[in-house]
Amino acid sequence: MSKQDTQDFEAAAASSPQSVVEFSEERHGLFERIQHVLHQTPALVPLVVLMISLAVFGILLGSKFFSPFALTLILQQVAIVGIVGAAQSLVILTAGIDLSVGAIMVLSSVVMGQFTFRYGLPVEVAIGCGLLVGTFCGFINGWLIAIMKLPPFIVTLGMWQIVLATNFLYSANETIRSQEIATEAPLLQLFGWTFKVGADESGRGGANFTVGVIFMVVLICVLAYVLKQTAWGRHVYAVGDDPEAAELSGVQVKRTLISVYMLSGLICAFAGWALIGRIGSVSPTSGQLANIESITAVVIGGISLFGGRGSIAGMLFGALIVGVFTLGLRLLGADAQWTYLLIGALIIGAVAVDQWIRKVAS
């Protein structure tokens, strides 16, 4: 090896560690940028998953899947989950959890039906009573958690059992049939009323929307604005992120928690009204999976179970992902168990992403 070759080799060897360091810094910076984007926009991951899901099923099923009827059917199927998921999102943002959302929803619907048909109250008054019952259940949850300092999991688990038992005892396991409601109290089925968009002169084609779908979208838009643009919304995030620091900053933590659970109960009561419109009847046995489905939508939607991070829009994307998988696999003729398998994988993946974001952020 010549003297010039030796000098060139030594120069390259001397510069290589610096190159490795620069590459490492660039790689580290890339991960940090990705983490920062996901931290600032937690709904981005479920949105990407939703787009990919739509593309895959669109390729496999073609116009059969991308028809206006199929796409609006997904919205109708996730309307109840989306409304209950909005209630669950508020609670989880405060680092809590509400296992009683489904039971409160059903009890509110039963109160609306029983007050109308058993006691002969005007349907408007019966609906108002159902909304008050849901709000009161939420107040009890919030008071026990905020004032008595009991764990949210235990409180809402107990409330779930109490409300579920009350529901069956009060209704005597009686179902009010859809024909009776349609004849005597059609307002109870308000959220099930449909209207078409884009139909031809003969009424064919177009997309079918229900009042329940419109209510879900409006509710999520209102909550998204309130959480991002109002002091109360910022307090909700602050309580979920660090309640002690929030209290030192002047946030009334107890009042915020109680208001969150009360609002959650009220939203669940509206979900009970929407449930009547969806199934057409008042049944004490309906909505049995609402708890699990709402938590699933929240977790897949990127809302952290540790509180303080996430968005209502992400929850909607999570609910739509479940709806897309359910309808897409059904149209493909696949076994229903594949839906549970894929959703389970998405849940674990969503929690793993959340943990990764928190680990990098720390």
C-alpha positions as CSV (number, residue, x, y, z in Angstrom):
1,M,0.0,0.0,0.0
2,S,1.4,3.4,-1.0
3,K,1.9,6.2,1.4
4,Q,-1.0,8.1,-0.3
5,D,-3.3,5.2,0.1
6,T,-2.5,4.9,3.7
7,Q,-3.2,8.6,4.3
8,D,-6.6,8.3,2.5
9,F,-7.5,5.2,4.6
10,E,-6.7,7.0,7.8
11,A,-8.7,10.0,6.8
12,A,-11.7,7.9,6.0
13,A,-11.4,6.0,9.3
14,A,-11.2,9.3,11.2
15,S,-14.3,10.7,9.5
16,S,-16.5,7.5,9.8
17,P,-17.4,7.9,13.5
18,Q,-18.6,11.4,12.8
19,S,-20.8,10.0,9.9
20,V,-22.2,7.4,12.2
21,V,-23.1,10.0,14.8
22,E,-24.7,12.2,12.2
23,F,-26.7,9.3,10.9
24,S,-27.8,8.3,14.4
25,E,-28.9,11.9,15.1
26,E,-30.9,12.0,11.9
27,R,-32.5,8.7,12.8
28,H,-33.2,9.8,16.3
29,G,-34.7,13.1,15.0
30,L,-37.0,11.3,12.6
31,F,-38.4,9.2,15.4
32,E,-38.9,12.2,17.5
33,R,-40.7,14.0,14.7
34,I,-43.0,11.1,14.2
35,Q,-43.6,10.9,18.0
36,H,-44.3,14.6,18.1
37,V,-46.8,14.4,15.2
38,L,-48.7,11.5,16.8
39,H,-48.6,13.2,20.2
40,Q,-50.1,16.4,18.8
41,T,-52.6,14.6,16.5
42,P,-53.6,11.4,18.2
43,A,-56.4,10.8,15.7
44,L,-53.9,10.4,12.9
45,V,-53.2,6.7,13.5
46,P,-56.9,5.6,13.5
47,L,-57.6,7.8,10.5
48,V,-54.8,6.1,8.5
49,V,-56.0,2.7,9.6
50,L,-59.6,3.6,8.5
51,M,-58.4,4.8,5.1
52,I,-56.3,1.6,4.6
53,S,-59.3,-0.5,5.6
54,L,-61.6,1.3,3.2
55,A,-59.1,0.9,0.4
56,V,-58.6,-2.9,1.0
57,F,-62.3,-3.7,1.2
58,G,-62.9,-1.4,-1.8
59,I,-60.4,-3.4,-3.8
60,L,-61.8,-6.7,-2.7
61,L,-65.5,-5.9,-3.0
62,G,-65.5,-3.0,-5.5
63,S,-68.8,-1.1,-6.0
64,K,-70.5,-3.5,-3.7
65,F,-68.7,-2.0,-0.8
66,F,-68.4,1.6,-2.0
67,S,-72.1,2.0,-2.8
68,P,-73.9,4.8,-0.9
69,F,-76.2,2.2,0.7
70,A,-73.2,0.2,2.2
71,L,-71.3,3.3,3.4
72,T,-74.3,4.8,5.1
73,L,-75.2,1.4,6.6
74,I,-71.8,1.5,8.4
75,L,-72.8,4.9,9.8
76,Q,-76.1,3.6,11.0
77,Q,-74.5,0.6,12.6
78,V,-72.0,2.7,14.6
79,A,-74.4,5.5,15.6
80,I,-75.1,4.0,19.0
81,V,-71.5,3.0,19.6
82,G,-70.4,6.5,18.5
83,I,-72.8,8.2,21.0
84,V,-71.9,6.0,23.9
85,G,-68.2,6.2,22.9
86,A,-68.4,10.0,23.2
87,A,-69.5,9.6,26.8
88,Q,-66.8,7.1,27.4
89,S,-64.2,9.4,25.8
90,L,-64.9,12.2,28.3
91,V,-64.4,9.9,31.2
92,I,-61.3,8.2,29.9
93,L,-59.7,11.7,29.1
94,T,-59.8,12.2,32.9
95,A,-57.9,9.0,33.4
96,G,-61.1,7.2,34.6
97,I,-63.4,4.6,33.0
98,D,-67.1,4.1,33.0
99,L,-68.4,0.5,32.9
100,S,-72.0,1.6,33.5
101,V,-72.5,3.4,30.2
102,G,-74.5,0.6,28.6
103,A,-76.7,0.0,31.6
104,I,-77.4,3.7,32.0
105,M,-78.3,3.8,28.3
106,V,-80.8,0.9,28.6
107,L,-82.3,2.1,31.8
108,S,-82.9,5.6,30.3
109,S,-84.7,4.0,27.3
110,V,-86.8,1.8,29.6
111,V,-87.8,4.9,31.7
112,M,-88.9,6.7,28.5
113,G,-91.0,3.8,27.4
114,Q,-92.5,2.8,30.8
115,F,-93.4,6.4,31.7
116,T,-95.1,6.8,28.4
117,F,-97.1,3.5,28.3
118,R,-97.4,2.5,32.0
119,Y,-98.1,5.9,33.5
120,G,-99.6,7.6,30.5
121,L,-97.3,10.7,30.6
122,P,-96.9,12.8,27.5
123,V,-94.0,11.4,25.5
124,E,-92.0,14.6,25.8
125,V,-92.2,14.5,29.6
126,A,-91.2,10.8,29.5
127,I,-88.2,11.5,27.4
128,G,-87.2,14.3,29.7
129,C,-87.5,12.0,32.7
130,G,-85.2,9.4,30.9
131,L,-82.6,12.1,30.3
132,L,-82.8,13.1,34.0
133,V,-82.3,9.5,35.1
134,G,-79.2,9.1,33.0
135,T,-77.8,12.4,34.3
136,F,-78.5,11.4,37.9
137,C,-76.7,8.1,37.5
138,G,-73.7,10.0,36.1
139,F,-73.9,12.4,39.1
140,I,-73.7,9.5,41.6
141,N,-70.7,8.1,39.7
142,G,-69.0,11.5,39.8
143,W,-69.8,12.2,43.4
144,L,-68.4,8.8,44.6
145,I,-65.2,9.2,42.5
146,A,-64.5,13.0,43.1
147,I,-65.8,13.4,46.7
148,M,-65.4,10.0,48.2
149,K,-62.2,9.3,46.3
150,L,-63.2,5.8,45.2
151,P,-61.6,4.2,42.2
152,P,-63.6,4.8,38.9
153,F,-63.3,1.1,37.9
154,I,-64.9,-0.1,41.2
155,V,-67.6,2.6,41.3
156,T,-68.8,2.2,37.8
157,L,-68.6,-1.6,38.0
158,G,-70.9,-1.4,41.0
159,M,-73.1,1.1,39.3
160,W,-73.3,-1.2,36.3
161,Q,-74.7,-4.0,38.5
162,I,-77.1,-1.7,40.4
163,V,-78.5,-0.1,37.2
164,L,-78.7,-3.4,35.4
165,A,-80.7,-5.0,38.3
166,T,-82.9,-1.9,38.6
167,N,-83.6,-2.0,34.9
168,F,-84.9,-5.6,35.0
169,L,-86.8,-5.2,38.3
170,Y,-88.5,-2.0,37.1
171,S,-89.4,-3.2,33.7
172,A,-90.3,-6.7,34.8
173,N,-88.4,-7.8,31.8
174,E,-91.2,-6.4,29.6
175,T,-90.6,-5.4,26.0
176,I,-92.6,-2.6,24.5
177,R,-93.1,-3.5,20.9
178,S,-92.3,-1.3,17.9
179,Q,-95.9,-1.4,16.6
180,E,-97.2,0.1,19.9
181,I,-94.6,2.8,19.8
182,A,-95.1,3.7,16.2
183,T,-98.9,4.0,16.8
184,E,-99.0,5.8,20.1
185,A,-95.6,7.5,20.7
186,P,-93.7,7.8,17.4
187,L,-91.5,10.5,18.9
188,L,-89.7,7.8,20.9
189,Q,-88.4,6.5,17.5
190,L,-87.2,9.9,16.4
191,F,-83.6,8.8,16.0
192,G,-84.6,6.0,13.7
193,W,-86.3,8.2,11.2
194,T,-84.6,8.1,7.8
195,F,-84.2,10.4,4.9
196,K,-82.5,10.0,1.5
197,V,-79.8,12.1,-0.1
198,G,-79.1,11.9,-3.8
199,A,-82.1,9.7,-4.7
200,D,-83.5,9.9,-8.2
201,E,-87.1,11.1,-9.0
202,S,-88.5,7.6,-8.4
203,G,-86.8,7.5,-5.0
204,R,-84.3,4.9,-5.9
205,G,-80.6,5.0,-5.1
206,G,-79.0,7.6,-3.0
207,A,-77.8,7.3,0.6
208,N,-80.0,6.6,3.6
209,F,-79.3,8.7,6.7
210,T,-81.0,8.5,10.0
211,V,-81.6,11.2,12.6
212,G,-79.4,9.1,14.9
213,V,-76.4,9.4,12.5
214,I,-76.9,13.2,12.3
215,F,-77.1,13.5,16.0
216,M,-73.9,11.5,16.5
217,V,-72.0,13.7,14.1
218,V,-73.3,16.9,15.6
219,L,-72.5,15.6,19.1
220,I,-69.0,14.8,18.3
221,C,-68.4,18.1,16.5
222,V,-69.8,20.0,19.5
223,L,-67.7,18.0,22.0
224,A,-64.6,18.4,19.9
225,Y,-65.0,22.2,19.9
226,V,-65.7,22.3,23.6
227,L,-62.7,20.2,24.5
228,K,-60.3,22.2,22.4
229,Q,-61.7,25.8,22.6
230,T,-63.2,26.2,26.1
231,A,-61.7,26.4,29.6
232,W,-63.8,23.4,30.7
233,G,-62.3,21.3,28.0
234,R,-58.8,22.3,28.9
235,H,-59.6,21.4,32.5
236,V,-60.7,18.0,31.5
237,Y,-57.3,17.3,29.8
238,A,-55.5,18.8,32.7
239,V,-57.3,16.6,35.2
240,G,-56.5,13.5,33.2
241,D,-52.9,14.4,32.7
242,D,-52.0,15.3,36.3
243,P,-54.9,16.1,38.8
244,E,-52.5,17.4,41.5
245,A,-50.8,19.8,39.2
246,A,-54.2,20.9,37.8
247,E,-55.4,21.6,41.3
248,L,-52.3,23.7,42.0
249,S,-53.0,25.6,38.8
250,G,-56.5,26.6,40.1
251,V,-58.6,23.9,38.3
252,Q,-61.5,22.7,40.4
253,V,-60.8,19.0,40.0
254,K,-63.8,17.7,41.9
255,R,-66.3,19.9,40.1
256,T,-64.7,19.0,36.8
257,L,-64.9,15.3,37.5
258,I,-68.5,15.5,38.6
259,S,-69.5,17.5,35.5
260,V,-67.8,15.0,33.3
261,Y,-69.6,12.0,34.7
262,M,-72.9,13.9,34.7
263,L,-72.4,14.8,31.0
264,S,-71.5,11.2,30.3
265,G,-74.8,10.0,31.9
266,L,-76.8,12.6,29.9
267,I,-75.1,11.4,26.6
268,C,-75.9,7.8,27.5
269,A,-79.5,8.8,28.1
270,F,-79.6,10.3,24.6
271,A,-78.0,7.0,23.4
272,G,-81.0,5.2,25.0
273,W,-83.4,7.4,23.0
274,A,-81.4,6.6,19.9
275,L,-81.4,2.9,20.8
276,I,-85.2,2.9,20.7
277,G,-85.1,4.4,17.2
278,R,-82.5,1.9,16.1
279,I,-84.3,-1.3,17.2
280,G,-87.8,0.2,17.1
281,S,-88.8,-1.2,20.5
282,V,-88.0,-0.7,24.2
283,S,-86.2,-3.8,25.4
284,P,-84.4,-4.2,28.8
285,T,-82.1,-6.8,27.2
286,S,-80.8,-4.6,24.5
287,G,-77.3,-2.9,24.4
288,Q,-75.6,-5.7,26.3
289,L,-72.2,-5.1,24.6
290,A,-72.3,-1.2,24.7
291,N,-69.6,-1.1,27.5
292,I,-67.1,-3.2,25.6
293,E,-67.9,-1.6,22.2
294,S,-67.5,1.9,23.5
295,I,-64.1,1.2,25.2
296,T,-63.0,-0.6,22.0
297,A,-63.8,2.5,19.9
298,V,-62.0,4.8,22.4
299,V,-58.8,2.7,22.5
300,I,-58.6,2.1,18.8
301,G,-59.3,5.8,18.3
302,G,-56.1,6.7,20.0
303,I,-57.4,8.1,23.3
304,S,-55.0,7.1,26.1
305,L,-56.3,5.0,28.9
306,F,-53.9,6.9,31.2
307,G,-55.9,10.1,30.5
308,G,-54.9,13.6,29.2
309,R,-54.4,12.7,25.6
310,G,-56.7,12.0,22.6
311,S,-59.6,13.4,20.7
312,I,-63.3,12.7,20.2
313,A,-62.7,12.6,16.4
314,G,-60.3,9.7,17.0
315,M,-63.0,7.8,18.8
316,L,-65.3,8.2,15.8
317,F,-62.6,6.9,13.5
318,G,-62.2,3.9,15.9
319,A,-65.9,3.2,15.8
320,L,-65.9,3.4,12.0
321,I,-63.0,1.0,11.8
322,V,-65.0,-1.6,13.7
323,G,-68.0,-0.9,11.4
324,V,-65.9,-1.2,8.2
325,F,-64.3,-4.5,9.4
326,T,-67.7,-5.9,10.4
327,L,-69.5,-5.1,7.2
328,G,-66.6,-5.8,4.9
329,L,-65.9,-9.3,6.3
330,R,-69.6,-10.0,6.3
331,L,-69.9,-9.1,2.6
332,L,-66.8,-11.3,1.9
333,G,-68.6,-14.2,3.6
334,A,-66.0,-14.6,6.3
335,D,-66.6,-16.1,9.7
336,A,-67.7,-13.5,12.3
337,Q,-64.8,-14.6,14.5
338,W,-62.3,-13.0,12.1
339,T,-63.8,-9.7,13.0
340,Y,-63.1,-10.2,16.7
341,L,-59.6,-11.4,15.9
342,L,-58.7,-8.4,13.9
343,I,-60.3,-5.9,16.3
344,G,-58.5,-7.6,19.2
345,A,-55.2,-7.1,17.3
346,L,-56.1,-3.5,16.7
347,I,-56.8,-2.9,20.4
348,I,-53.4,-4.3,21.4
349,G,-51.7,-2.4,18.6
350,A,-53.3,0.9,19.7
351,V,-52.2,0.4,23.3
352,A,-48.7,-0.4,22.1
353,V,-48.5,2.8,20.0
354,D,-49.8,4.8,23.0
355,Q,-47.2,3.4,25.3
356,W,-44.5,4.0,22.7
357,I,-45.5,7.6,22.3
358,R,-45.5,8.1,26.1
359,K,-42.1,6.4,26.4
360,V,-40.5,8.6,23.7
361,A,-42.1,11.7,25.1
362,S,-40.7,11.0,28.6
